[in-house]
Every structure is written in C-alpha cells, then in structure tokens.
Amino acid sequence: MPRKRKATAAETEQNEKKFRSALDDAASEFMCSITQALPVDPVMAQDGHIYERVAIEEWIAKGNGKSPMTGK
C-alpha cells in the first residue's frame, strides 16, 4: 500500500482556511438575524428562518408584523 505524502505547511494552511470558511457558512445559516448571534433557544418562524426565541417574541410583541429576514 503506497504511503501518503505529508502535506506542506501551505497546503495545511489552505485546508484550515477551507474548513473555517465552511464552518462560518454553516454557522451563518443558523445565526439569528435579530441578535446577530447563534441562538441559545432557537425557533423556526413561518418564514423558514431560525431566530432566538426571546428576540422573535419581542419582535412580534412590538408590532413588527413582517419577517426580519424577508420583510414579508
């Protein structure tokens, strides 16, 4: 069985950047658009987006009848 060659420092750095980018992209999918943070108590609203429960409840209580993400 052939041996794997060891990655160079540049290749390792490039792979780390790819992983960080992928994690950032994944995290942004779950980021609450109201608090700009990952929700501790996430809920999915009718618009299909995830929000922090307290933040979206306050949003609705203030009479904001439109989605923070879509404006609909």
C-alpha positions as a Python dict, from the first residue, in 0.01 Angstrom:
ca = {
    (1, 'M'): (0, 0, 0),
    (2, 'P'): (150, 337, -101),
    (3, 'R'): (231, 584, 171),
    (4, 'K'): (53, 917, 189),
    (5, 'R'): (281, 1212, 147),
    (6, 'K'): (285, 1466, 425),
    (7, 'A'): (105, 1792, 347),
    (8, 'T'): (315, 2102, 318),
    (9, 'A'): (262, 2397, 552),
    (10, 'A'): (94, 2590, 269),
    (11, 'E'): (-143, 2302, 195),
    (12, 'T'): (-226, 2265, 563),
    (13, 'E'): (-297, 2638, 591),
    (14, 'Q'): (-514, 2627, 278),
    (15, 'N'): (-713, 2331, 417),
    (16, 'E'): (-762, 2511, 750),
    (17, 'K'): (-896, 2816, 565),
    (18, 'K'): (-1140, 2594, 374),
    (19, 'F'): (-1262, 2430, 696),
    (20, 'R'): (-1301, 2768, 870),
    (21, 'S'): (-1493, 2903, 573),
    (22, 'A'): (-1723, 2601, 567),
    (23, 'L'): (-1789, 2634, 941),
    (24, 'D'): (-1858, 3007, 907),
    (25, 'D'): (-2101, 2939, 622),
    (26, 'A'): (-2280, 2671, 824),
    (27, 'A'): (-2297, 2889, 1134),
    (28, 'S'): (-2437, 3181, 935),
    (29, 'E'): (-2732, 2963, 832),
    (30, 'F'): (-2832, 2938, 1198),
    (31, 'M'): (-2745, 3295, 1302),
    (32, 'C'): (-3036, 3494, 1441),
    (33, 'S'): (-3079, 3800, 1219),
    (34, 'I'): (-3214, 4000, 1514),
    (35, 'T'): (-2940, 3932, 1770),
    (36, 'Q'): (-2660, 3855, 1520),
    (37, 'A'): (-2560, 3558, 1737),
    (38, 'L'): (-2615, 3185, 1740),
    (39, 'P'): (-2942, 3126, 1929),
    (40, 'V'): (-2937, 2957, 2267),
    (41, 'D'): (-3309, 2878, 2239),
    (42, 'P'): (-3367, 2859, 1862),
    (43, 'V'): (-3707, 2857, 1696),
    (44, 'M'): (-3801, 2843, 1330),
    (45, 'A'): (-4054, 3105, 1227),
    (46, 'Q'): (-4309, 3077, 947),
    (47, 'D'): (-4057, 3243, 712),
    (48, 'G'): (-3835, 2935, 748),
    (49, 'H'): (-3556, 3121, 928),
    (50, 'I'): (-3416, 3046, 1272),
    (51, 'Y'): (-3431, 3307, 1548),
    (52, 'E'): (-3356, 3336, 1917),
    (53, 'R'): (-3693, 3268, 2082),
    (54, 'V'): (-3691, 3578, 2307),
    (55, 'A'): (-3578, 3805, 2021),
    (56, 'I'): (-3851, 3697, 1778),
    (57, 'E'): (-4115, 3710, 2055),
    (58, 'E'): (-4010, 4070, 2133),
    (59, 'W'): (-4007, 4149, 1759),
    (60, 'I'): (-4366, 4031, 1725),
    (61, 'A'): (-4478, 4196, 2052),
    (62, 'K'): (-4351, 4533, 1925),
    (63, 'G'): (-4597, 4505, 1638),
    (64, 'N'): (-4346, 4411, 1371),
    (65, 'G'): (-4573, 4205, 1152),
    (66, 'K'): (-4307, 4139, 891),
    (67, 'S'): (-4024, 3889, 886),
    (68, 'P'): (-3689, 4033, 991),
    (69, 'M'): (-3528, 3836, 706),
    (70, 'T'): (-3774, 3864, 418),
    (71, 'G'): (-3977, 4171, 504),
    (72, 'K'): (-4295, 3979, 421),
}
